Amino acid sequence: MNQEFTLQYNIVSAESELHAADQQLVSAAKAARSRAYAPYSRFQVGAALRLENGQIIEGNNQENIAYPSGLCAERVALFYAGANHPNVAIETICIVVQGDLIAPENAVSPCGSCRQVMLESEARQSRPIRVLLVQNDARIFILNACKDLLPFGFMK
């Protein structure tokens, strides 16, 4: 039996097309990216998430010469939020990158480990988390839920 998976998302061509709250989140993710510690890959990633109380949490990738001891920006932000604000839902997460590991024409998206953590964070709060993926060409992909990034995620 054949099955089909369909992914629906919106694309805006520039940050200026976003609502003010989302523009603020993109700015926070870019600021976090500028503080990334990526001396080995030279691929800087910033993440910012907005909690339902309006607070913005930032994270960035932290590399280590003893690979894979580092951590991705998305997980830094999500784990910080979970550790410090366990009962406050996450509304939106924004991810931005800078570096040449991904060709400019290819879509920027979280790694598999981050997708799994995002999926479980969403499941833990029993409500979707919007995702903003800022592309190298300034387009922004907007997904309505983390589960859209990992349709066959590992869940109990």
N, C-alpha and C positions, 0 to 999 in steps of 0.2 A: 504494500500500500504506500503510495507516494504521499508525502506531506509537504507543506510549503510554509516557510517562515517569511513574514513580511515585516520590514522595519520602516516605521514612519517617523520622520523628523523634519524639522524646519531648518532653513538656511537663511541667514541674513547676511548681506554683503559687507557690512561694516558695523563696528561697535556703536556708532551713532544711531543705528536703527533699533537698538535695545532700549527698554525702559530704564529709567535712572537707577533703580536698584540693581539691575543686572550690569549696567555700566560700572557701577561702584564695585561690584564683585570682580569684573574683568580687571579693573585697575588694581585691586588688592592681589589678585593672582599674579599680575605682572610684577608688582612690587615684591611679592614672595619669590618669584622666579629670579629676580635680580640678586637675591641673597642665597641662591642655591649653592651647594658645595659639590661641584662636578669637575674636579681637576683631571679625571681620567677620560671620561667620555666627552667632556665639553658640551654636554647636552643638558641644558638647564630647563627644569620643569617647575612651574608654580601652580599651586592649587589654592583656591579660596572657597569656603562654604559659608552659606548664610543660614543661621539657625532661625527657628520660628520666632525667637524673641528679637530678631534683627541683628544680633551679634555676628560679626564676621571672623572666622577662624582661618588662618593662613598656614600653608605648609609648602615645603620645597624639597627637592630631592637632595639626599645626603649620601654621597658615595663613600666608599672605603676601599683601600687598596686590597683588603682581604675580601674580595668579591665572593659571595653576595651579601656581605654584612651591611651594606647600605640599605636605604629605604626610599621608596618613591614618594613624591610630593603628595599624591592623593592619600596614601596611607598615613603619612605624617599628620595631615589635617584631620582625617577621619578618626584616627586613634586618639589624637589630642581632644577632639570633641567628645568622644566616647568616655575618655578618662575624666574629663573636667566638667562635662555637661551631659551626663548619661540620660537624663530625663527631658532633654530639650531636643525636639525633632529638627532634623536638617531639612531645609526647603530646597536648596539649590547648591550644586557644586560646579565650579568653573575651573578648567584646566587650560594652561597655556604652556607653550614650549619655545625653546630657541636653541638651534644647533643644527648640524647637518646630518644627523643620523636618519632623519626622515626627509625624503625628497620633497621639495615645496609642493609638487602636484599631488602628493599622497596625503590621505586623511590622517590627522593626528587623533589618536585615541589611547585610552589607558591600556597598560599591559594586562595580561590575564590575571595576575595576582591582585592587581588593583581592582579589576572588574569584579572579582569574587568578593573582596572586602566591601566594595560599594554595594553589591547585591545583598550581602548579609546585613549591612548597616540599614539598608532600606527595609529589609524584612523585620529587623529588630524593632524598628519604629512603626511598623505596620502602615506605612504610607509611602508613596513614591517620592523620590528625590529627583528633581529636574537636573539635567546635565547640560552644561555649556562647554563645547569644545572649540576653542579658538584656533583656527587654522593658520598656517604660515602665510597664506595670501589674504589674511584679514577676515575671511568669511567665518561665520560662527554657526556651528551645527548645534541645534537645540533639540534635545531628546526629553520626553516627558517622564522617563523613569530609568533608573540604573539597569533594571531587568532587561531593557531593550538592548543593552550592550553585551549581555551574556544570557541568551535564551535558554541554555541548558546548564545553568549554574548548579553548583553542588550545594544542595539544601537538604535539610532533614524533613 
